[in-house]
Amino acid sequence: MASLKALKIRIGSVKSTQKITKAMKMVAAAKLRRAQEAAQNGRPYAERLERVMASLATRVSGVGASPLLAGTGKDQVHLLVVATSERGLAGAFNSNIVRAARRKAEELIAQGKTVKFYIAGKKGRVLKRFYPNDILVDHEMGAIKYVSFDDAREVADDVIARYLNGEFDVAHLFFSKFVSALVQEPTGIQIVPVPLPTAGKGQATDGGAVTEYEPDEETILADLLPRNVAVQVFRALLENAASEQGSRMNAMENATKNAGDMIKRLSIQYNRARQAAITTELVEIISGAEAL
């Protein structure tokens, strides 16, 4: 059994940890509201732009279309853009994103495809353990305090430039979609080339109306396609920011509760040890008195 002094030190240590986790929970809760509003406000624009892109894509033939729409004509090399956070202590937030990317990678490898990774976020570097020779880019995002569109455009422009240089054929983006403070869904979407709508889906985007574009569809697509990639990356970063705070708040709440339970157990153990020590001392005093 641990000594009374050791138990007392451990109880004090756990209490200090509990104060830290409680403070981190409050900070995450304060940041969550702002991040949640940003993520929710960014969804309508991103979703509407996707519908516009789908509508335009149905009107443009493959001849002369932008490579971001038409593709390279093959799908042998796949780039997985994995967006994670810079800091830990957020529960399973980062590991769920990495796990989703790894599942997709293993699925593609089983099909004979070549997989490369574009890491955006420090915690995504764990992929280097599993794919040490397949990391194409490790994009530094540690200096970002609040996500901006310029940050997303920097990633998107880099991805597009590498695509046009022939470094890969298809790009997928992995992030965590914010559902609620308790639920975050790891999500993977294709961003390059822009996925074409299924049959009948393109007409539904216009609600059956006849739409005329000025200038022509090819010119509009040439301008909107790079922006669409940047918008989807921006949406992923916003969703990640909200999901990270929600996951961290839950993780710190659970840690605070666990610390409280541990303090109770250690206090009971300390009291029992203290009572046993007192009883032993009394027995020794009584035995000594009787010996006299």
Buried (B, 14 or more C-beta within 10 A) or exposed (E): EEEBEEBBEBBEEBBEBBEBBBEBBEBBBEBBEEBBEBBEEBBEEBEEBBBBBBBBBBBBEEEEBBBBBBBBEEBEBBBBBBBBBBEBBBBBBBBBBBEBBBEBBEEBBEEEBEBBBBBBBBBBBBBBEEBEEBBBBBBEBEEBEEBEBEBBBBBBBBBBEBBEEEBBBBBBBBBBBBEEBEEBEBBBBEBBBBBBBEEEEBEEBBEEEEEEEEEEBBEBBBEBBBBBBBBBBBBBBBBBBBBBBBBBBBBBBEBBEBBBEBBEEBBEBBEEBEEEEEEEEEEEEEEEEEEE
